[in-house]
Amino acid sequence: MSKQIVVSGIRSTGYLHLGNYFGAMRNYVKMQDDYNCFFFVADYHSLTTHPDPKDLKANVFRVVAENIAGGLDPEKVALYAQSDIPEIPELYLLLNMLAYKGELEKVPTFKDKVRLNPDNVNAGLLTYPVLMTADILIHKALLVPVGKDQEQHVEMARNFAQRFNHRYGELFPEPHPFNFGDNLIKVPSLDGNGKMSKSENLNATIFLSDDDDTIRKKIMKAKTDSGPTEANSEMPEYIQNVFLLLKLVSSTETVAAFTDAYNGCTIRYGDMKKQLAEDMIRFIAPIREKALGLQQDEAAIRKILKEGAEKARESASRTISEARKAIGINYY
């Protein structure tokens, strides 16, 4: 029985952080044995924000290194750069003929980006969901691991697949979001406002590349209060956030001890944050060190990307040939 196909991408802008690890990378590692996985670095997508050309290669290599350091095995998956698969932009072009300006302008993420950067409303930004659809359909993926904020893009991918099939004949399966249900974790920001982010309040985000002292400083500044005054009182959300971080990297005994201290009104947040910092360092340091080692071996990363692209192109070339034939673009 053939394995179901999974596709997911990681933007090559910014540094990967704890939220990326628990929200995506850890799930990629779980999937690599049971599914036919295509994981790519979304360097074309990153161009919508005009990154400095001098940074692009290093960003791509770092994302690859950090994902491998987090447990992804390039022998088990196709790990590649989006721009190494020329069939993706060709399918993107074909799908753009089935996408309409009005529907693309209504996409919430597009409206958010227009609001935040009104001077950078480029065509790539508008057609972002179409390129994402091409990333998915080029391998005829059934499952797309995404968070809640990306589910609409998968819905649009399903719509574009339906349109293509209706106009040109059945070719593409309809993809669905796959988020591991209860295992999907949103890692909270250390300042108590939302989740960790690549671009907002960097001092409240733990990056996989942070050194030990930086991790200690960030965690010691995490938002807390003077402590509960009544036994078994409800935790404010920002205190729940600190406990969630503790649950991610500390032992069950440690979590239980501080939970009992909170419920008994004897908790000392300074002690809790010191423990959290050391446990976080124990968790982050091996990933950071392995990623740094890989980044210093450019030949190894180039080999991984080349082999990943070869795997991906085998699937992509077959799909684009079928799409061209379905449309009628096959003259010889």
C-alpha positions in Angstrom: 0.0 0.0 0.0 1.5 3.4 -1.1 2.0 6.1 1.5 -0.1 9.2 1.5 1.7 12.3 0.2 2.5 15.2 2.5 3.8 18.6 1.4 4.9 21.5 3.7 7.1 24.5 3.3 9.2 26.7 5.6 9.9 30.3 4.7 13.5 31.2 4.6 13.2 34.5 6.3 14.1 35.1 10.0 15.4 32.5 12.4 13.5 29.4 13.5 12.3 29.4 17.0 10.7 27.3 19.7 7.2 27.8 18.2 8.5 26.5 14.8 9.9 23.5 16.4 6.8 22.4 18.4 4.3 23.7 15.9 5.9 22.2 12.7 9.4 20.6 12.9 8.5 18.0 15.6 5.5 16.9 13.6 7.6 16.7 10.4 9.8 14.2 12.2 6.8 12.2 13.4 5.5 12.0 9.8 8.7 11.0 8.0 8.3 7.3 8.6 4.6 7.0 7.8 4.1 9.3 4.9 5.7 10.2 1.6 7.0 13.6 2.6 8.1 16.6 0.5 9.4 19.4 2.7 10.8 22.5 1.1 12.4 25.8 1.9 10.1 28.5 0.5 12.6 30.9 -1.0 10.3 32.1 -3.7 7.7 32.9 -1.1 10.3 34.9 0.8 10.9 37.2 -2.2 7.6 39.0 -1.6 9.3 40.9 1.2 12.5 41.6 -0.8 15.2 40.0 1.4 18.8 41.2 0.8 20.3 38.9 -1.9 23.4 38.6 0.2 21.4 36.9 3.0 19.2 34.5 0.9 21.7 31.6 0.6 22.7 31.7 4.3 19.0 31.8 5.3 18.1 28.8 3.2 21.1 26.8 4.4 20.3 27.7 8.1 16.7 26.5 7.7 17.9 23.2 6.2 20.5 22.8 9.0 18.1 23.6 11.8 15.4 21.2 10.5 18.0 18.4 10.2 19.3 19.2 13.7 15.7 19.0 14.9 15.4 15.4 13.7 14.4 15.5 10.0 16.2 12.8 8.0 16.9 13.8 4.4 17.2 10.1 3.6 13.6 9.6 4.5 12.1 12.8 3.0 12.6 15.0 0.0 14.1 18.2 1.5 14.6 20.8 -1.2 14.6 24.5 -2.1 11.5 25.6 -3.8 13.5 27.4 -6.5 15.2 24.2 -7.5 12.0 22.8 -8.9 11.2 24.7 -12.1 7.9 22.8 -12.5 6.5 24.7 -9.5 6.5 28.2 -11.2 5.2 26.6 -14.4 2.2 25.2 -12.5 1.9 28.5 -10.7 1.5 30.2 -14.0 -1.1 27.8 -15.2 -3.1 28.0 -12.0 -3.0 31.8 -12.1 -5.3 31.6 -15.1 -7.9 30.0 -12.8 -7.5 32.5 -9.9 -9.4 35.8 -9.7 -8.3 39.2 -8.4 -11.4 39.6 -6.2 -11.0 36.3 -4.3 -7.3 36.9 -3.8 -7.9 40.3 -2.4 -10.3 38.9 0.3 -7.7 36.5 1.8 -7.2 37.6 5.4 -3.4 37.2 5.3 -3.2 39.4 2.2 -5.3 42.1 3.9 -3.1 42.0 6.9 0.0 42.4 4.9 -1.5 45.3 2.9 -2.4 47.0 6.2 1.1 46.4 7.7 3.1 47.2 4.5 0.9 49.4 2.2 3.9 50.4 0.0 4.7 46.8 -0.8 1.6 45.3 -2.4 3.2 43.3 -5.1 1.7 40.7 -7.4 3.6 37.9 -5.6 1.9 38.9 -2.4 -1.6 38.9 -4.0 -1.0 35.5 -5.6 0.7 33.9 -2.6 -2.1 31.3 -2.3 -1.7 30.3 -5.9 2.0 29.6 -5.5 1.2 27.7 -2.3 -1.3 25.7 -4.3 1.3 24.9 -6.9 3.7 23.8 -4.1 1.0 21.3 -3.0 -0.5 20.1 -6.3 2.9 19.6 -8.0 3.2 16.4 -5.9 -0.5 15.7 -5.8 -0.4 15.9 -2.0 -3.4 14.9 0.1 -2.2 16.3 3.4 -0.7 19.7 4.2 0.5 20.2 7.8 -0.5 23.8 8.7 -1.6 25.9 11.6 -5.1 27.4 11.9 -3.9 30.7 10.3 -3.0 28.8 7.1 -6.0 26.6 6.7 -7.7 29.0 4.4 -4.8 28.7 1.9 -5.4 24.9 1.9 -9.1 25.5 1.3 -8.1 27.7 -1.7 -5.8 25.0 -3.0 -8.7 22.6 -2.9 -10.8 25.2 -4.9 -8.1 25.6 -7.5 -7.7 21.8 -7.8 -11.5 21.5 -8.3 -11.5 24.3 -11.0 -8.6 22.6 -12.9 -10.3 19.2 -12.7 -13.7 20.7 -13.8 -12.2 22.5 -16.8 -9.5 20.1 -18.0 -10.4 16.7 -16.5 -9.6 14.9 -13.2 -5.9 15.3 -12.4 -5.4 16.7 -8.9 -6.6 15.2 -5.6 -8.1 17.8 -3.2 -5.6 18.5 -0.4 -6.7 18.8 3.3 -5.0 20.5 6.3 -3.3 18.1 8.7 -2.5 19.5 12.1 -2.2 16.5 14.5 -5.2 17.6 16.4 -4.5 17.9 20.1 -0.8 17.6 19.5 -0.7 21.0 17.7 1.0 23.4 20.1 1.1 27.1 20.0 4.2 28.3 21.9 3.4 31.5 23.8 5.5 34.6 23.7 7.5 35.3 26.9 5.8 38.7 27.2 2.4 37.2 27.5 1.2 38.6 24.2 0.3 36.0 21.6 2.7 33.4 20.3 6.4 33.4 19.6 7.3 35.2 16.3 10.2 35.6 13.9 9.5 39.3 13.5 7.6 40.6 16.6 9.3 41.3 19.9 12.4 39.2 19.4 13.3 39.4 23.1 10.2 37.4 23.9 11.0 34.6 21.5 13.4 31.7 22.1 15.3 31.0 18.9 16.9 27.7 18.1 20.2 29.6 17.5 20.1 31.5 20.9 23.2 30.9 23.1 22.9 29.9 26.7 23.2 33.4 28.3 20.6 34.8 25.8 18.1 32.1 26.8 18.7 32.8 30.5 18.2 36.5 30.0 15.0 36.1 28.0 13.4 33.7 30.3 14.2 35.7 33.5 12.3 38.6 31.8 9.2 36.5 31.2 6.1 38.1 32.5 5.0 37.0 35.9 3.3 38.6 39.0 3.6 38.6 42.8 2.0 35.2 43.0 -1.4 33.9 44.1 -3.0 34.9 47.4 -5.5 32.1 47.6 -4.9 28.4 47.4 -5.8 26.7 44.1 -6.7 30.0 42.4 -7.0 30.2 38.6 -3.8 31.1 36.8 -3.7 34.2 34.7 -2.9 33.5 31.0 0.6 34.8 31.2 1.4 32.5 34.1 -0.2 29.6 32.2 2.2 30.5 29.4 5.2 30.0 31.6 3.9 26.7 32.8 3.3 25.6 29.2 7.0 26.3 28.4 7.9 24.3 31.5 5.8 21.4 30.3 7.6 21.4 26.9 11.1 21.1 28.2 11.1 20.0 31.9 10.4 16.7 33.7 6.9 15.9 34.9 8.3 16.0 38.5 9.5 19.5 38.0 6.2 20.6 36.5 4.3 18.9 39.4 6.5 20.6 42.0 5.9 24.1 40.7 2.2 23.4 40.2 1.9 22.3 43.8 3.8 25.4 44.9 1.5 27.6 42.9 -1.6 26.0 44.3 -0.2 26.3 47.8 0.7 30.0 47.3 4.4 29.2 48.0 5.7 29.6 44.4 8.8 31.6 43.8 8.8 32.7 40.2 12.5 33.5 40.2 13.3 29.9 41.1 10.8 28.6 38.5 12.3 30.7 35.8 15.9 29.7 36.7 14.8 26.1 36.4 13.0 26.7 33.2 16.1 28.5 31.7 18.4 25.6 32.5 15.9 23.0 31.2 15.4 25.1 28.0 19.2 25.3 27.5 19.4 21.5 27.8 16.8 21.2 25.1 18.0 23.9 22.7 21.8 23.4 23.0 22.1 20.1 21.1 19.9 21.4 18.2 21.9 24.7 18.1 25.3 22.9 18.1 24.3 20.4 15.4 22.8 23.1 13.2 26.0 25.2 13.6 28.1 22.3 12.6 26.0 21.6 9.5 26.1 25.2 8.5 29.8 25.1 8.5 29.7 22.2 6.0 28.2 23.9 2.9 29.1 20.9 0.7 27.0 18.6 2.9 24.0 21.0 2.7 24.4 21.5 -1.1 24.4 17.7 -1.4 21.2 17.4 0.7 19.5 20.1 -1.4 20.6 18.5 -4.7 19.4 15.0 -3.7 16.1 16.5 -2.4 15.6 18.4 -5.6 16.1 15.2 -7.6 13.5 13.4 -5.6 11.1 16.3 -5.9 11.6 16.8 -9.6 10.8 13.1 -10.3 7.3 13.7 -8.9 7.0 17.3 -10.2 8.0 16.6 -13.8 5.4 13.8 -14.1 2.7 16.1 -12.8 3.5 19.1 -15.0 3.6 16.8 -18.0 0.1 15.5 -17.2 -1.1 19.1 -16.6 0.2 20.4 -19.9 -1.4 17.4 -21.7 -4.7 18.0 -19.9 -4.7 21.7 -21.0 -3.6 20.9 -24.5 -0.1 22.3 -24.4 1.5 19.2 -26.0 2.5 19.9 -29.5 5.1 17.2 -30.2 
